[in-house]
Amino acid sequence: MGRVIYSVASSLDGYNTDAQGGFAWAMPDEAVIAALTADTVGVSTYLMGRRMYETMAGWETEPSWAEGSPESARFADVWKRADKVVFSTTLDKVWTERTRLERALTVEAVERAKAEASGDLTVEGPTLAATALSLGLVDVVELLLCPVIVGGGGKVFPDGLSLDLRLTRERRFDNGMVQVTYDVGRP
């Protein structure tokens, strides 16, 4: 059964978006896209909330995204091949292939997705990840640290969360980004 991975871009002060909701400061260059795509090849299912789904759906619905570069095209192909589970109480329907809608992220919903998965699963976005982390469902935390301090915005981790982590990988990129991967300890 696959692992549940929380993979997220983070400012050095722990935010995924800035105070205006922007994340342009986290845009990877070709080398970072290539590395992230290589990591994503083993992911068979994306777990995401409404906002993340609305953002990521462009990899399937906006051909210009894949035309941006060879690595973007490769990522779009990997993303389209994966299953997606969207957790939302406000969406009426989903509009991408291989996608289903669930109303709430629960232990049962994630266990069902894991049973159906042929590889790892990712939890996309800090809001959904906060729930998955609080339920003890996350096996791996992977941060793409961006060389910027944004001073506020959407937090990568919820207040009050306590986890024991074990570093399993770190890699540096020429653009100043650093990726760190941790296994989540179980009590």
NORCORVEN-V822854 format. One record per helix or strand. SS is the DSSP state (2 for helix, 1 for strand). FROM is the first residue (numbers start at 1). LEN is the number of residues. If there is no record, write none. Layout:
<<SS	FROM	LEN> <SS	FROM	LEN>>
This chain:
<<1	4	8> <1	15	3> <2	24	3> <2	30	11> <1	43	7> <2	50	7> <2	58	4> <2	63	4> <2	70	12> <1	83	5> <1	99	4> <2	107	10> <1	120	5> <2	126	9> <1	140	7> <1	154	2> <1	165	8> <1	178	7>>
